[in-house]
Amino acid sequence: MSANGTHRGKRDLTGRHILITGASSGIGRAAATAVAKKGAVVLLVARREDELAAAVDEIRAGGGAAHGYPCDITDSASVEATLAKITAEHGHVDMLVNNAGRSIRRAIHRSTDRLHDYERTMAVNYFGALRLTLALLPQMRERKSGHIVNISSAGVQVATPRYSAYLASKAALDKFTEVAAVETMADGVTFTTIHMPLVRTPMIAPTGNQGPAESPEWAAATIVRALTERPRRIDVPVGTLGEYGALFAPRIRDLVLHRYYRMIPDSPAARGEQAEPLPQSRLPMVRDVETGVPEDDELPAPPRASGPLPRVRARAARGTGTVLRRAARWVPGTHW
């Protein structure tokens, strides 16, 4: 058992029916590809049919098993019809990844007349995930088997300024997951919450550089880990630092976050101004500021160095990361 109370043994994903929402691009598409490579039958759910079909074709071309289902997770009738079709074609869903999301970056004083910003993020990030979870939970309990992965944000732990709408919706999902995980312990249904850092996805807008970001492939590997190891949580160090700061030095943490808030202003879009489009090479590595609807183009993956020395360094880094993660699990509150 690990420090957070889960078995560390990995589970084989071969033949598992894994449903991933928001799977037409970004993290969802990368996760679907990674899960298919593990032998799973991937059920891709997204609104945009063309991109969804392209993702399915790409996975099948690589030898994976994938099926696409257009669905609006904010619409109960759409979810009901989609799950009925999936059940008819595949019998059941073994695992669910609630990845679809909407992110809005705007200061609260610019949102006093924009209650709809908060309603839109809750509709997708909380109620959309809840709609699928509640629909699939009965069959999972009946089969005494199931795992649900909810994609949250490290910003929930840090309380990142300008993301009040987005983080409030993810915090609601976090607390639901905590309660559900306790209630379903005897039912064979488990949950994992991933507190993702910033990820380079199509959900980008000209908001300026908000700091370092991970690649969609990194995020996909984290989701595979959540499905195979099934820990209660997967955090990153910055999130844990934010939580510890709130516990042991709340005043200092607040001062640091306020300084960050003052240093990086709202984007032109958040201020209601028309921003000049950025060249592809200068697109910022942040989540979408306004609509939450992904753009067509995705940031290219960073180039990888070739040759024996980089490979040795990569293996060393992986080994070091594994050791650090195992050591960190002995510290209460860390789930690296």
Secondary structure, DSSP 8 states (H G I E B T S, - for coil): --TTS--------TT-EEEEESTTSHHHHHHHHHHHHTT-EEEEEES-HHHHHHHHHHHHHTT-EEEEEE--TT-HHHHHHHHHHHHHHHS--SEEEE---------GGG-TT-HHHHHHHIIIIIIIHHHHHHHHHHHHHHHT-EEEEEEEEHHHHHT-TT-HHHHHHHHHHHHHHHHHHHHTGGGTEEEEEEEE--B--S---S----S--B-HHHHHHHHHHHHHH--SEE--HHHHHHHHHHHH-HHHHHHHHHHHHHHS---TTTTT-------GGG--SS--SSS----S----------SHHHHHHHHHHHHHHHHHHHHHTTSTT---
